[in-house]
Amino acid sequence: MLIRVLDFETTGMPPDAAVCEVGWCDLRTYAGTTACEIGKPVGMLVDPNRAMPPEARAIHHISDADVFGAPPLRTASWHLRRGRLTCLPLTTPLSSANSLQAGHRRGGSAR
C-alpha cells in the first residue's frame, strides 16, 4: 500500500493563514510483512499572496524573499496530485530530511 504523508507550512493560524510550502514523503508498506520503504522527501515553496508574519518565520524560517516569485498554491496542488514535485527544487527543511530517510527504512526493499 502507498501512503502519501503531506506537510504544509503556513503564514499563521486560520482564518487568515495561507500556505507557503507544500511537501510530501511516500511510504510504501507490503502486505503480510512489517517491511516498509520511505521515499525521498520532496517539497515546493508557494506564493502565499501576503507578507510572512514574524511569528510564522520564527517557526518555519521561510521568509518573504524565499517565496518571492514562487508559483501559486494551485500549481503545487497540481504537481502534488500527479506526484511530480520531484522535478521541482527542494526547500532546505525538507532537503535536510534526506539524511534521515535511510535510518527509517524497516525490513529493506521488497519489490
Kinemage of the C-alpha trace (Angstrom):
@kinemage 1
@onewidth
@group {chain A} dominant
@subgroup {mainchain}
@vectorlist {calphas} color= white
{ca met a 1} P 0.000 0.000 0.000
{ca leu a 2} L 1.206 3.502 -0.780
{ca ile a 3} L 0.672 6.165 1.863
{ca arg a 4} L 1.495 9.776 0.967
{ca val a 5} L 2.379 11.829 4.041
{ca leu a 6} L 1.672 15.533 3.472
{ca asp a 7} L 3.110 18.586 5.201
{ca phe a 8} L 2.014 22.192 4.830
{ca glu a 9} L 3.695 25.294 6.211
{ca thr a 10} L 1.517 28.384 6.547
{ca thr a 11} L 1.679 32.087 7.280
{ca gly a 12} L -0.105 31.562 10.611
{ca met a 13} L -3.358 30.285 12.022
{ca pro a 14} L -6.850 30.354 10.459
{ca pro a 15} L -8.835 32.200 9.396
{ca asp a 16} L -6.158 34.371 7.745
{ca ala a 17} L -3.476 31.718 7.163
{ca ala a 18} L -2.158 30.921 3.703
{ca val a 19} L 0.029 28.031 2.576
{ca cys a 20} L 3.673 28.949 1.885
{ca glu a 21} L 5.167 25.445 1.446
{ca val a 22} L 3.848 22.049 0.356
{ca gly a 23} L 5.776 18.845 0.922
{ca trp a 24} L 5.324 15.120 0.992
{ca cys a 25} L 7.024 11.818 1.513
{ca asp a 26} L 5.696 8.493 0.232
{ca leu a 27} L 5.641 5.447 2.497
{ca arg a 28} L 5.174 2.039 0.883
{ca thr a 29} L 4.090 -0.897 3.024
{ca tyr a 30} L 3.961 -4.546 1.979
{ca ala a 31} L 1.087 -6.906 2.816
{ca gly a 32} L 1.927 -9.686 5.225
{ca thr a 33} L 5.191 -8.093 6.371
{ca thr a 34} L 6.382 -5.309 8.631
{ca ala a 35} L 8.640 -4.070 5.814
{ca cys a 36} L 8.239 -0.557 4.515
{ca glu a 37} L 10.115 1.893 2.352
{ca ile a 38} L 10.280 5.628 2.927
{ca gly a 39} L 10.595 7.621 -0.272
{ca lys a 40} L 12.570 10.773 -0.853
{ca pro a 41} L 11.010 13.815 0.864
{ca val a 42} L 10.071 16.474 -1.677
{ca gly a 43} L 8.672 19.960 -1.387
{ca met a 44} L 7.843 23.225 -3.046
{ca leu a 45} L 7.607 26.797 -1.817
{ca val a 46} L 4.437 28.579 -2.917
{ca asp a 47} L 3.365 32.210 -3.033
{ca pro a 48} L 1.054 32.889 -0.077
{ca asn a 49} L -0.037 36.254 -1.585
{ca arg a 50} L 0.677 38.017 1.694
{ca ala a 51} L 3.598 39.040 3.856
{ca met a 52} L 5.134 36.408 6.121
{ca pro a 53} L 4.449 37.353 9.748
{ca pro a 54} L 7.466 37.270 12.086
{ca glu a 55} L 5.737 34.646 14.252
{ca ala a 56} L 5.476 32.249 11.306
{ca arg a 57} L 9.071 32.924 10.183
{ca ala a 58} L 10.254 32.068 13.697
{ca ile a 59} L 8.694 28.609 13.360
{ca his a 60} L 9.470 27.511 9.792
{ca his a 61} L 12.193 30.002 8.801
{ca ile a 62} L 10.556 30.773 5.458
{ca ser a 63} L 10.872 34.445 4.554
{ca asp a 64} L 9.189 36.758 2.062
{ca ala a 65} L 12.370 36.553 -0.027
{ca asp a 66} L 12.110 32.731 -0.086
{ca val a 67} L 8.613 32.768 -1.576
{ca phe a 68} L 9.184 35.751 -3.890
{ca gly a 69} L 8.451 34.514 -7.416
{ca ala a 70} L 7.240 31.115 -6.183
{ca pro a 71} L 4.297 29.565 -8.016
{ca pro a 72} L 0.769 29.779 -6.611
{ca leu a 73} L -0.741 27.035 -4.442
{ca arg a 74} L -2.817 25.717 -7.354
{ca thr a 75} L 0.434 24.865 -9.189
{ca ala a 76} L 1.800 22.975 -6.178
{ca ser a 77} L -1.533 21.196 -5.826
{ca trp a 78} L -1.401 20.108 -9.470
{ca his a 79} L 2.116 18.673 -9.012
{ca leu a 80} L 1.173 17.026 -5.716
{ca arg a 81} L -1.805 15.199 -7.217
{ca arg a 82} L 0.372 13.904 -10.023
{ca gly a 83} L 3.364 13.016 -7.851
{ca arg a 84} L 5.615 15.437 -9.724
{ca leu a 85} L 7.137 17.609 -7.018
{ca thr a 86} L 10.357 15.675 -7.536
{ca cys a 87} L 11.021 17.821 -10.612
{ca leu a 88} L 10.940 20.997 -8.530
{ca pro a 89} L 13.568 22.432 -6.174
{ca leu a 90} L 13.579 21.149 -2.617
{ca thr a 91} L 13.468 23.592 0.244
{ca thr a 92} L 16.073 23.476 2.982
{ca pro a 93} L 13.850 21.978 5.714
{ca leu a 94} L 12.756 19.059 3.513
{ca ser a 95} L 16.203 18.577 1.997
{ca ser a 96} L 17.703 18.071 5.440
{ca ala a 97} L 15.276 15.202 5.974
{ca asn a 98} L 17.006 13.217 3.208
{ca ser a 99} L 19.840 12.322 5.558
{ca leu a 100} L 17.316 10.751 7.937
{ca gln a 101} L 15.463 8.592 5.457
{ca ala a 102} L 17.975 5.716 5.319
{ca gly a 103} L 17.729 5.252 9.079
{ca his a 104} L 13.952 4.968 8.884
{ca arg a 105} L 13.786 2.019 6.477
{ca arg a 106} L 12.419 -1.136 8.049
{ca gly a 107} L 12.814 -4.585 6.592
{ca gly a 108} L 14.588 -3.422 3.441
{ca ser a 109} L 13.162 -3.046 -0.002
{ca ala a 110} L 10.628 -5.654 -1.097
{ca arg a 111} L 9.981 -5.329 -4.830
